Amino acid sequence: MSTGGAGGLLAVHAHPDDETLSTGALLATWAAAGLPVTVVTATRGERGEVIPDSLRQLEGAGPALAEHRARELSAALAALGVVDHAFLDTVAPGGPDGSVATYEDSGMVWLGTARAGAGHHVPAGAFVAAPLDEAAARLAEVLRARRPELVVTYDPEGGYGHPDHVRVHEVVARALELVADDVPHPAVWWRRTGRAALAAGRRALRGDAVRAALAGTGGRLTLPDPDGPYPAVAVDDQDLGVLVDVAPVRDRVLAALGAHATQVQAVRAVDGAAGLVGCYALSDGVLQPLLPAEGYVQVAGPRLPLPAQVRRLP
């Protein structure tokens, strides 16, 4: 990693693409304001599905897919304006980079609509199998080196239950405990989405503006039910504490989504539709709205001065 600085943002994620899908607008906004941004990624997404037929040979080809997704991540971070990144397994606790152990994508199974969980078999080298204190000690080194004012990650359910997301939440919490006596306490935000905003965005996907934006894309996409079910990341809108306006950085976020071509498809800007500013789909082919605002709740630490595009709610 390159040298960061005080006053910055640290975002901790599970796989390449999560940084954009979950916190893309915040990262781009922070970077555009000239503030330090660091992204730490726990795994290289070895067990992800692959969308394009031209790259289908990578699916199930662990190391090859990991290498390709790492390149996608580099391109996405560049689009967002982020220059400081590390994979968690390259940060040696108590010493310089260059450790040997690697953290691999743990895989998942769907437990129900909008909910995921651990599979019956945990692969060798899986991130969820790594000792919690070992992974947390690595992240603690990043916290000591960067001394961020803001740490952003998933809620306790990992947004939708993916075991690697849940583990990242646990690792962040433990790492903050490990540095409590060494580093000024940062603000901690969890990514959240308002249910009403998500429902409005889903309804807007049925409109003419979205159909026009998707014209000529080919492929078969389905539409989500505006009335649910919703992933765990969706909460009552009044429970949100912070909103990041997406419009000023929309082009950066869309470019970053497009960089993750193995994982994300149908990435389009949408204008003139209340409730969304763009759309995309993952490997399941279900169209998703890019909402006008990216939501968070603050769960610890001080109130920070925020860039103009980041609004603290009453």
C-alpha positions, -999 to +999 in steps of 0.1 A: +000+000+000+010+036-006+013+059+024-020+074+034-027+102+059-047+113+089-083+123+084-091+097+059-116+070+052-110+032+054-135+009+037-132-028+044-148-053+020-150-090+013-146-094-025-136-074-056-168-055-067-182-050-031-163-017-028-183-003-057-217-021-052-218-012-015-198+020-010-189+033-045-205+068-041-189+074-007-155+064-019-157+085-051-171+115-031-143+113-005-116+110-031-131+139-052-129+160-020-091+154-019-094+133+013-074+101+018-092+069+010-080+033+017-098+002+006-089-032+021-103-063+004-104-096+023-105-121-007-100-121-044-135-136-052-122-170-064-156-186-062-177-160-079-198-167-109-188-153-143-213-135-165-198-130-200-196-161-223-162-149-234-148-153-199-168-183-188-137-204-187-127-185-156-156-198-135-144-225-111-108-218-122-098-204-087-064-187-092-072-176-128-104-160-117-088-144-087-061-128-109-087-115-133-109-101-106-079-084-090-074-066-123-110-056-124-107-043-089-077-021-099-097-006-128-127+000-106-107+017-079-090+039-105-125+049-118-135+059-082-103+078-077-089+055-050-052+049-051-046+032-017-056-005-017-045-038-001-057-073+001-059-082+037-037-113+034-007-091+022-006-072+054+016-090+079+006-084+115+034-066+134+056-064+103+060-054+066+039-066+038+047-100+022+031-127+044+025-161+029-010-171+040-039-162+016-076-157+023-098-172-003-135-166-011-155-189+012-184-194-012-221-192-002-255-207-008-288-190-010-310-197+020-340-179+006-348-148-014-323-120-005-306-141+021-274-161+018-253-183+042-224-206+044-223-237+022-220-273+036-183-274+027-158-247+037-130-247+012-094-249+023-080-215+029-114-199+032-115-165+048-141-176+073-118-204+085-089-180+093-086-173+130-104-141+139-075-126+158-051-133+130-072-115+104-080-087+128-043-082+137-036-076+100-064-050+098-051-035+130-018-027+112-037-008+085-056+012+112-023+020+130-006+031+097-036+050+083-052+064+115-085+069+096-112+092+110-139+071+094-142+033+090-169+019+068-180-017+065-211-041+066-237-045+092-236-076+114-255-097+088-231-087+061-258-069+041-274-101+029-258-129+049-227-138+028-203-155+052-174-135+040-193-102+046-203-113+081-167-122+088-154-088+076-178-072+100-164-093+128-128-086+118-134-049+117-150-049+152-121-070+166-094-049+149-109-017+164-107-034+198-070-042+192-060-006+184-082+010+210-052+021+230-031+031+200-053+050+176-079+078+181-113+063+180-127+067+144-163+071+135-178+037+123-205+035+097-224+005+085-238+005+050-276+005+050-304+012+025-339+026+032-367+002+024-389+029+010-361+042-012-353+007-024-390+001-032-392+033-052-361+024-071-375-010-079-408+005-091-389+030-113-371+000-131-405-006-148-405+028-164-399+040-200-366+057-190-351+023-180-364+005-210-348+032-232-315+030-214-314-008-218-325-009-255-302-031-275-284-047-246-297-082-254-299-108-227-328-116-204-333-095-173-360-099-147-374-072-124-375-074-086-407-071-067-409-036-053-427-049-022-399-073-012-384-094+001-356-072+010-320-080+020-308-073+056-291-041+045-326-026+040-340-008+070-366+018+078-356+049+061-358+069+093-331+047+108-305+060+083-281+086+097-262+096+066-269+099+028-244+103+001-257+120-031-249+097-060-255+121-089-223+142-086-202+110-088-226+088-109-202+085-139-174+073-116-196+047-100-210+034-133-175+032-147-164+012-116-194-011-119-186-016-156-150-026-147-163-056-128-174-073-160-173-108-146-198-099-119-219-070-132-239-065-163-265-041-178-247-011-163-266+020-175-272+056-166-309+065-163-321+100-165-356+114-159-367+086-136-377+095-101-362+070-076-331+060-095-301+074-114-289+042-131-293+004-132-273-028-133-277-065-128-256-093-112-252-128-124-287-137-114-300-114-141-323-094-117-322-057-126-312-035-097-316+003-092-287+026-086-304+048-061-300+085-059-285+083-024-262+058-007-272+053+030-253+046+062-258+045+099-232+057+124-226+032+152-196+046+170-172+075+172-174+112+168-195+134+144-172+143+115-171+173+092-184+159+059-181+168+022-210+188+008-224+158-010-227+138+022-258+147+043-263+139+079-299+133+087-317+146+118 
